[in-house]
Amino acid sequence: MRAVVLVGGFGTRLRPLTSSVPKPMLPVGHVSIIERLITNLARSGVTEVTLALGFKPEPFVEAFPDGTCAGVRLKYAVEPEPLDTAGAIRFAAEFAGIDDTFVVANGDVLTDLNVADLVAYHRSVGAEATIALIGVPDPSAFGVVALDADGRVERFVEKPVPGTAPSNLINAGTYVLEPSVLARIPAGQKVSIERATFPALVADGRLYAMATDDYWLDAGRPELFLQANLDLLAGLRRHDHCTPVHPDARVATDAVLDQVIIGPGAAVHAAAHITRSVLLPGAVVEAGAVVTDSVVMGLVGAGAVVSDSVLGADGSVAPGEHVSGQRRPDPDQT
């Protein structure tokens, strides 16, 4: 089984973290999002992944120098210009020579979905395309999927008014497609699979969906990226776990840590207090600083207090400064 993974986005919602690191390369529990995603695909029998890239592939090539990840062969399809989701899928699939049933996954989704079950369901109903669905408590912020009794998709309802949604099921970002779907996508054009291709399949009665209650999280915003890390610590993942403090991190013996992941090369100095936060590789928290509900790549000065904030690689908080709800550097100013 082969797969296309969409990693061409600019990660705008995760800035300033993505100003220095591509979104799929950000670590969740010391392992990049893309490696966790591919590892899950490998569990279901995927043996080759084509990364659909909208910009330079160098960070990915450097991360996987032998051309494999989790035992899966990697290919890199670099779009000549942004083609949106459907356009990127067609470009990558043709680049890889895909001519049989294949899997598509969004590159910032973390899930325990058994993709082999999705493929088996897809084949059992004779679908041309099948979407994995997940139930959410409040579907009003999403595109909701309505199904008939046979699992066929009847329609999509975009961001329904609370209380009016036909279901609480949303697109979970993993698909199984037949190669015939590629012919529905105009070559070399910017086309959305969600807004154009899927509705066309619905009109022909050829789109099905399967709902599961597996762990699922779209890590595309800072608070959700933080949540993805904390969920590992809480033991919410079926297969994935992590050691909170990487062996290559330096943590003072009197530092206080509570629900914290500290990456390699990070440093926590004396009497610092860190709670419900992630220190990414190279981050520094100086003596006596307090960090809560934050993601830190940069520097927190001595005695500073930081809460609900995101510091990119060039972000810093001055000694003694109090910061809440900020992103540094400011993404709107860079």
C-alpha positions, 0 to 999 in steps of 0.5 A: 500500500502506498500513501500521499502525505500533504505537507505543503502548507506554510504552517501560518497558524503555528508561527513563530514556531514554523518560522524556523522549522516546517510544521510536520518537523515539529516534535511531539514527545521528541519525535516529529509529527511526520515521523509519528504519522508515518509510523502509524501508517506503517502499522497498517501496511503502508510501505511507501509514502510520497510527501507532497511538498509546496516548498523545498524538501531539504529539511525532510531529506536531512531528517531522513538521510537514508530515504526511509522513515519507520521502515517506509520508503520516502519520495518527495514531490515538490509542487512547482506552484501551490496546487491546494489539496486536490491538486497536490494529491494528483501531482504527488500521485502521478510523480510517484506513479501510483496506479492502485488504491492509495491512502492520503493523510494530512501532515499535521494530524495525529491519530491512532486510526487503524488505516488498514481498517479504513482500507478494508471498509473502502473495498467492502463497499466498493467506494471510489473514495472513503473518508475517515470521520471523527466525532467532536463535542461541538461540530459548529467550527467544522465541516460536518458530514451527513451519511445515509444508512449505508455509510455513503456521504450525502452532503457536507454542512460547513460550520453549522449553527449550533444545534442544527448539525446533521451529525457531530462527525467531521473529516479526520484528514485521512482518505482512501482513494481509487486512482480514478479520483485523480482523473476528476482533478484538473492537472496543474490547477489549484483545486481543493479536494474538500470543496471541489472533488469530494462534492463531485463524488457525493453527486455521483454517489461514490464517496463513503465514510467510516467513523471511529473513536480513535485518538485524533488531534489536528496539531495546527495551532499552538494550543493544540500542538501543546495539547498533543505533547501533554496527551502523550504524557497523560498516556492517551495514545494507543501506541505512542509514549515519551520520556518527559525530559530528553537525556540531552537536556540539562535541568537543575536539580531544584527546578520544579517540573509538572506536566512538562516535555523538555527537548534535547539541548534545552536547559532549565536553570536553578529554581525555575518552575515549569508547568504544562509546557513544552521546551523545544530543542535548544530552549533556555529557561533561566534561574527562577523563571516561571513558565506555564501553558506555553511552548518555548523555543527561545529564551526565558530570562531569569525571574521572568513569568510566562503564561499562555505564550509561544516563543519561537527560536528568536523569541525572548523574554527579558529577565523579570518581565511578565508575559501572558498570551503573547507570541514572540517574535510577533508573527505579524511583524516578521 
